[in-house]
Amino acid sequence: MNLIKNKRGDKIISVYWFAILIIVAGGVFGMVYIFYGTPYDIREIEANVLGNQIADCVSYAGKINTALISNGRTSPKIGESFLKMCHLNFKSDEWQDEQYYLEVKIYSLGDLNNSILNITAGDNKWLSSCALQTNRQIEKLAKCIKKSFYSIDNSNNQYIIKILTVVRKAEKNVKI
Amino acid sequence: MLRYKKIEKEAQIGETVSWIIATLIIIGILIIFILVSSLLSNSKIVRVGNVETDLKKTNLLTEKTSFAHQLTNYKNKDIIENVLKKND
């Protein structure tokens, strides 16, 4: 009689061990899934790299690109060919919509309220993300980076250049 | 005989309670680890300040600005620096 009781106890214990094994395995799976299921968000770096590329294109060694401003005169048609001039291509097979937006504003030092040259490229619908993130970063929205620097043209006229770069690509950088 | 049965029952209860506590500890530890992995996954945002890149080592825009200052013999330097600070 006692032997039958002991056998039943052993069965219960082995079922318990299986249950614990499943719980632990499930826990390990959960941990790995949570950690490796979240992608690395590199959009901030990407927006910085894009900003630097644009800055290099707009001004080199302290002087503004003569294709943009020469002797104080701005080039009127630069907007269309800016991307080509800066060796940038925003179109990708991976995305239906363009995932980037850029804005370059050049101000004369005498008038910092009105830009003398305004260049935009990419999809401007991502621009609204920047306004929403002035106080707090929201991961699922596009990343915006603002940069500004000083440069002169070939006639030594002084300019302040402001660059805004926006990178969306939320699906590849954030767990949605 | 009765006393022996009572002792056996108490032993069984003691063993069951220790198994239940062991189970709760295992589940508790698992929950802690899952929470830690969740916190670690939230820190997978690569920022310029956190990574040793060329972006951090040299500030390209500061270089450009100082080149321009040298070319104009630092004309209006204070005004320009103030404007750039405001923009940052």
Interface residues (C-beta under 8 A of the other chain):
Chain A: Y16 I20 I23 V24 G27 G30 M31 V32 I34 F35 G37 T38 P39 Y40 D41 I42 E44 I45 N48 V49 N52 A55 D56 S59 A61 G62 K63 L109 L112 E139 K146 K147 S148 F149 Y150 S151 I152 N156 Q158 I160 K162 K175
Chain B: W19 T23 I26 I27 L30 F33 I34 S37 S38 L40 S41 N42 K44 I45 V46 R47 V48 V51 T53 L55 L60 L61 T62 K64 T65 S66 F67 A68 H69 Q70 L71 T72 K75 N76 I79 I80 V83 L84 N87 D88
